[in-house]
Amino acid sequence: MKKVLKSGGWVWLAFGLLGASCGDSSEDQGGAPSDEIPESEYELFASLVRNIDSAERDLELARQTQNKLTIANAQRQLESKTKQLNLIYISEKKYPALTVERWKATVRGADSSMAKLREANLRGAELLDRFKAVGASGQLDAEGNIIQLDCKNITLPKDLVVRIPNCRNLKKLGLASTKFTDEQFDHLLSLTQLTKLDLSYNPIKGSRLSQLVALTELQDLDLSSTQIGDDQVPQFEAIGKVKNKIRLIDIANTKISLTGYERITKAFKQAVVKQP
């Protein structure tokens, strides 16, 4: 266990909190430099910093009420929390003020890192609740994995689009009319259990269509009312050359010509291809 936590070393702390182990380094053998948080102090110091941050958030909310009494009370709470930390670590323990400020940055950096890590690993019921909060619907299996997700007619915020890969057990995904773009195809590649994908009514031109070859269980692909044209027919053919389970492709109301349709039909002999 390290004896100190360096200011600015919040990445190490984040891994430490997740159970990662690190060997002692040469800098651990000597005394703690003045800009490091002694391990014995971290828990109390971090708690005091979080109390200050909470009081600052409360003050910001109070200001929104424009109620002078509420604002004054919140201001007093913030001043009290700040004085408490300064009393313990500057007045009593005689740490330099600049050192304490560095420690605050260390704690806040570590907390931010952990929050981002938790967000990145969000899945199951908690993630489904996030999607439902913006109007989507979905279903979990017995193990709590998201297996169905329908986001039709919703412009998904970026922080949810990037969480789609977390739904690795997804069977059905509806992204119709979500403003889904070609650049976002990368977020679908880990959905290897997907059997049905609806990308209709989106500004997709099909520049990355061949990436769907990664979806080895895909059976139903809806690309209707998109901007896909004959230039992307070779990408359909590339998917068709690989062993796949696709049985239905909807390309109605696209820019694909009759000749393109015939080539796609030839590439997917076992599939029903709905005409443009």
C-alpha positions in Angstrom: 0.0 0.0 0.0 1.4 3.4 -0.9 2.0 5.7 2.1 1.1 8.9 0.3 -1.2 10.1 -2.5 0.4 12.6 -4.9 -1.3 15.8 -5.8 -2.4 15.3 -9.4 -2.1 11.5 -9.1 -5.8 10.9 -9.2 -5.5 8.2 -11.9 -3.5 6.1 -9.5 -6.1 6.6 -6.9 -9.0 5.6 -9.2 -7.3 2.3 -10.0 -6.5 1.8 -6.3 -10.2 2.3 -5.3 -11.1 -0.4 -7.9 -8.7 -2.9 -6.3 -5.7 -2.5 -8.5 -2.4 -3.2 -6.7 0.9 -1.4 -7.3 4.4 -2.2 -6.1 6.4 0.2 -4.1 8.4 2.7 -6.1 11.7 4.3 -5.1 9.9 7.5 -4.2 7.9 5.7 -1.6 11.1 4.8 0.4 11.8 8.4 1.6 9.7 10.9 3.5 6.5 12.4 2.1 7.0 15.6 0.1 4.9 18.5 1.3 2.6 18.4 -1.7 1.5 14.8 -1.0 -1.5 13.6 1.0 -0.5 11.2 3.7 -2.6 8.1 3.5 -3.7 8.5 7.1 -5.1 11.9 6.3 -6.9 11.1 3.1 -10.3 9.9 4.4 -10.9 12.8 6.7 -9.5 15.4 4.2 -11.5 14.0 1.3 -14.7 14.1 3.4 -14.2 17.7 4.3 -13.5 18.7 0.7 -16.7 16.9 -0.4 -18.6 18.8 2.3 -17.3 22.0 0.8 -18.3 21.0 -2.7 -21.7 20.0 -1.5 -22.2 23.4 0.2 -21.1 25.2 -3.0 -23.7 23.3 -5.0 -26.4 24.2 -2.3 -25.4 27.8 -2.6 -25.7 27.8 -6.3 -29.2 26.3 -6.0 -30.1 28.8 -3.3 -29.1 31.7 -5.6 -31.5 30.4 -8.2 -34.4 30.9 -5.7 -33.5 34.6 -5.4 -34.5 34.2 -1.7 -32.1 36.3 0.4 -32.6 34.3 3.6 -32.0 31.0 1.7 -28.9 32.4 0.0 -27.6 33.7 3.3 -28.0 30.4 5.1 -26.3 28.5 2.2 -23.5 31.1 2.3 -23.0 30.5 6.0 -22.9 26.8 5.5 -20.2 27.1 2.9 -18.1 29.4 5.1 -18.5 27.0 8.0 -17.3 24.0 6.0 -14.4 25.9 4.5 -13.3 27.2 7.9 -13.5 23.7 9.4 -11.1 22.4 6.8 -8.7 25.3 7.2 -8.8 25.1 11.0 -7.8 21.4 11.0 -5.2 21.3 8.2 -3.8 24.8 8.2 -4.2 26.2 11.7 -3.8 23.0 13.7 -1.7 20.7 11.6 0.3 23.5 10.1 0.2 22.4 6.4 0.9 25.3 4.0 -2.2 26.8 2.3 -0.8 26.0 -1.2 -0.3 22.4 -0.2 -3.9 22.1 1.0 -5.1 23.6 -2.3 -3.1 20.9 -4.2 -4.7 18.2 -2.0 -8.1 19.6 -2.9 -7.3 19.2 -6.5 -6.1 15.6 -5.9 -9.4 14.7 -4.2 -11.6 16.3 -6.8 -9.6 14.8 -9.6 -9.9 11.3 -8.0 -13.7 11.7 -7.5 -14.1 12.9 -11.1 -12.1 10.0 -12.4 -14.2 7.5 -10.4 -17.5 9.1 -11.5 -16.4 8.9 -15.2 -15.3 5.3 -14.7 -18.7 4.3 -13.2 -20.5 6.2 -16.0 -18.5 4.3 -18.7 -19.4 1.0 -17.1 -23.1 1.7 -16.7 -25.3 -1.2 -17.8 -28.4 -3.2 -17.0 -31.4 -1.6 -15.2 -29.5 1.6 -14.3 -28.6 2.2 -18.0 -32.1 1.3 -19.2 -33.5 3.9 -16.7 -31.2 6.5 -18.4 -32.7 5.6 -21.8 -36.2 5.7 -20.4 -35.6 9.1 -19.0 -35.4 10.5 -22.5 -38.4 8.6 -23.8 -37.0 5.2 -24.9 -38.4 1.8 -23.9 -36.7 -1.5 -23.3 -36.6 -4.8 -21.7 -34.3 -6.7 -19.3 -33.7 -10.5 -19.2 -33.7 -12.6 -16.0 -30.0 -11.7 -15.4 -30.7 -7.9 -15.6 -29.2 -7.5 -19.1 -30.8 -5.1 -21.6 -32.1 -7.3 -24.5 -34.5 -4.9 -26.2 -34.2 -1.1 -26.7 -36.4 1.1 -28.8 -35.4 4.8 -29.2 -37.7 5.6 -32.1 -38.3 9.4 -32.7 -35.8 10.3 -30.0 -32.7 12.4 -30.6 -30.4 10.6 -28.2 -27.8 12.7 -26.3 -24.2 11.8 -27.1 -23.6 10.4 -23.6 -26.3 7.7 -24.3 -25.2 6.9 -27.8 -21.8 6.0 -26.6 -23.3 3.7 -24.0 -25.0 1.5 -26.6 -22.0 -0.8 -26.7 -22.6 -1.5 -23.0 -25.7 -3.4 -24.0 -23.8 -6.5 -25.2 -26.8 -8.8 -24.8 -29.1 -6.7 -26.9 -31.3 -8.7 -29.3 -33.4 -5.9 -30.8 -32.4 -2.3 -31.3 -34.7 0.4 -32.7 -33.0 3.6 -33.7 -35.5 4.9 -36.3 -35.7 8.6 -36.5 -32.9 9.2 -34.0 -30.6 11.3 -36.3 -28.2 8.3 -36.2 -25.3 8.9 -38.6 -22.7 6.9 -40.4 -20.0 8.0 -37.9 -21.9 6.3 -35.1 -21.8 2.8 -36.6 -18.8 2.1 -34.4 -21.1 2.0 -31.4 -22.9 -1.0 -32.9 -20.0 -3.3 -33.5 -19.9 -5.0 -30.1 -23.6 -6.0 -30.3 -22.8 -9.5 -31.5 -26.1 -10.9 -30.1 -28.3 -8.5 -32.1 -30.9 -10.1 -34.3 -33.0 -7.0 -35.3 -31.7 -3.6 -36.2 -33.9 -0.7 -37.3 -31.9 2.3 -38.7 -34.8 3.7 -40.8 -35.6 7.4 -41.3 -32.0 8.5 -40.5 -29.5 10.6 -42.5 -27.4 7.5 -43.2 -25.5 7.4 -46.5 -24.0 4.0 -45.9 -20.3 4.8 -45.9 -19.7 2.3 -43.1 -22.4 -0.2 -43.8 -20.0 -3.0 -44.3 -19.1 -2.8 -40.6 -22.3 -4.6 -39.9 -20.5 -7.8 -40.9 -19.5 -7.9 -37.2 -23.2 -8.5 -36.2 -23.1 -12.2 -36.9 -26.5 -13.0 -35.4 -28.3 -10.2 -37.4 -31.5 -11.4 -39.2 -33.6 -8.3 -39.8 -32.0 -5.0 -41.1 -34.2 -2.0 -41.7 -32.5 0.8 -43.7 -35.7 2.2 -45.3 -36.0 6.0 -45.8 -32.3 6.6 -45.5 -30.0 8.3 -48.0 -28.2 5.0 -49.0 -27.7 4.8 -52.8 -26.0 2.7 -55.5 -22.5 3.7 -54.4 -23.0 1.5 -51.3 -24.2 -1.6 -53.1 -20.6 -3.0 -52.9 -20.9 -2.8 -49.1 -24.1 -4.9 -49.2 -22.2 -7.4 -51.4 -19.3 -7.5 -48.9 -21.7 -8.4 -46.1 -23.4 -11.0 -48.3 -20.1 -12.8 -49.0 -19.6 -13.5 -45.3 -21.6 -16.2 -43.7 -24.5 -14.5 -42.1 -28.1 -15.0 -40.9 -29.8 -12.0 -42.5 -33.2 -13.0 -43.8 -34.9 -9.5 -44.2 -33.4 -6.3 -45.6 -35.6 -3.2 -46.0 -34.3 -0.7 -48.5 -37.6 0.9 -49.4 -37.6 4.7 -50.1 -33.8 4.9 -50.5 -31.7 6.1 -53.4 -30.9 2.5 -54.5 -31.9 1.9 -58.2 -33.5 -1.2 -59.6 -30.1 -2.4 -60.8 -28.7 -1.9 -57.3 -31.7 -3.7 -55.8 -31.1 -6.7 -58.1 -27.4 -6.9 -57.0 -28.4 -6.8 -53.4 -31.0 -9.5 -53.9 -28.3 -11.6 -55.6 -25.9 -11.1 -52.7 -28.5 -12.2 -50.2 -30.2 -15.2 -51.8 -31.7 -16.4 -48.6 -33.2 -13.0 -47.7 -36.3 -11.1 -48.5 -35.2 -7.7 -49.9 -37.9 -5.0 -49.8 -37.7 -2.9 -53.0 -36.6 0.7 -53.1 
